[in-house]
Amino acid sequence: MTFKSWFYDHFVAARYDKTLAEITDDFRQICIDRTTVKAGDTVLDLGCGTGLNQPHLAARLRADAGGKIIGVDASENMLAQARARAQAQGYADRLQLIQGDIRNLRQLVEGPVDVVIATLIFSVVPDWRNVFAASFELLKPGGRYGTMDNYWPNPSLRLWFLSWTFAADAKRPGFEPLQQAAADFQLEYHPPDADVQFYVAYGTKPEQPE
Ligand SMILES: C[S@@+](CC[C@H](N)C(=O)[O-])C[C@H]1O[C@@H](n2cnc3c(N)ncnc32)[C@H](O)[C@@H]1O
């Protein structure tokens, strides 16, 4: 149990999807599309929460090709919703959920994985640069990494309110470690000219360490 998972268990889980599902769905799809998920991939959904990425991932993965999602989160009540969603939408056979603190990722997930998806997590988890490093380490050489989050050095009132509601810090440049580590880093902001923007960043782990 971490402070953030306690906060998410008690104050966020019950209203998370209602508040965030609709406004983030397009950017999740863009992130997953740009990151390129193939039928037989093992995908780590880092800090997966209620599993809002997982229907999009499951649609691209096939159990008979060995494709699967490993979702890790510390909050029991967030994970319960991810589990219920997978059962309701028929992809529980492609989903493994692990409850734990992603600051200890190396002890929770064996790896290697083909893809890491990290959405709305680096603005929330403490020690986020080390969490990124551990997740990038789990990626196979040539594996793909996609991340999506809010980042605004000068937050609008609406973003400030959203951040406060979800115990997030939108001033963290969550894409920066990927920019330094990936071979072909790309960064986009969506939607253009909105008062709350989401970045989508993606790149590939170099085949040989640089
Ligand atoms: C804003 S939610 C993002 C959930 C999901 N990735 C999404 O895109 O909807 C942040 C999540 O981080 C989880 N979290 C925060 N600190 C954590 C930690 N140290 N270890 C594991 N999960 C953590 C919370 O439980 C919550 O589910």
PDBQT file of the ligand as one rigid body, heavy atoms in Angstrom, charges set to zero:
ROOT
HETATM    1  C1  LIG A 301      -4.017   8.711 -13.188  1.00  0.00    +0.000 C 
HETATM    2  S1  LIG A 301      -4.049   6.975 -12.872  1.00  0.00    +0.000 S 
HETATM    3  C2  LIG A 301      -3.580   6.304 -14.477  1.00  0.00    +0.000 C 
HETATM    4  C3  LIG A 301      -4.157   4.952 -14.717  1.00  0.00    +0.000 C 
HETATM    5  C4  LIG A 301      -3.999   4.420 -16.145  1.00  0.00    +0.000 C 
HETATM    6  N1  LIG A 301      -2.622   4.305 -16.548  1.00  0.00    +0.000 N 
HETATM    7  C5  LIG A 301      -4.752   5.281 -17.128  1.00  0.00    +0.000 C 
HETATM    8  O1  LIG A 301      -4.168   5.702 -18.130  1.00  0.00    +0.000 OA
HETATM    9  O2  LIG A 301      -5.952   5.529 -16.918  1.00  0.00    +0.000 OA
HETATM   10  C6  LIG A 301      -2.606   6.727 -11.912  1.00  0.00    +0.000 C 
HETATM   11  C7  LIG A 301      -2.483   5.296 -11.400  1.00  0.00    +0.000 C 
HETATM   12  O3  LIG A 301      -1.197   5.159 -10.787  1.00  0.00    +0.000 OA
HETATM   13  C8  LIG A 301      -1.329   4.243  -9.726  1.00  0.00    +0.000 C 
HETATM   14  N2  LIG A 301      -0.166   4.407  -8.855  1.00  0.00    +0.000 N 
HETATM   15  C9  LIG A 301       0.252   5.523  -8.220  1.00  0.00    +0.000 A 
HETATM   16  N3  LIG A 301       1.391   5.282  -7.546  1.00  0.00    +0.000 NA
HETATM   17  C10 LIG A 301       1.698   3.983  -7.776  1.00  0.00    +0.000 A 
HETATM   18  C11 LIG A 301       2.767   3.133  -7.373  1.00  0.00    +0.000 A 
HETATM   19  N4  LIG A 301       3.760   3.584  -6.595  1.00  0.00    +0.000 N 
HETATM   20  N5  LIG A 301       2.767   1.856  -7.803  1.00  0.00    +0.000 NA
HETATM   21  C12 LIG A 301       1.762   1.382  -8.589  1.00  0.00    +0.000 A 
HETATM   22  N6  LIG A 301       0.730   2.139  -9.009  1.00  0.00    +0.000 NA
HETATM   23  C13 LIG A 301       0.701   3.420  -8.609  1.00  0.00    +0.000 A 
HETATM   24  C14 LIG A 301      -2.661   4.625  -9.089  1.00  0.00    +0.000 C 
HETATM   25  O4  LIG A 301      -3.169   3.565  -8.288  1.00  0.00    +0.000 OA
HETATM   26  C15 LIG A 301      -3.497   4.903 -10.338  1.00  0.00    +0.000 C 
HETATM   27  O5  LIG A 301      -4.203   3.758 -10.749  1.00  0.00    +0.000 OA
ENDROOT
TORSDOF 0
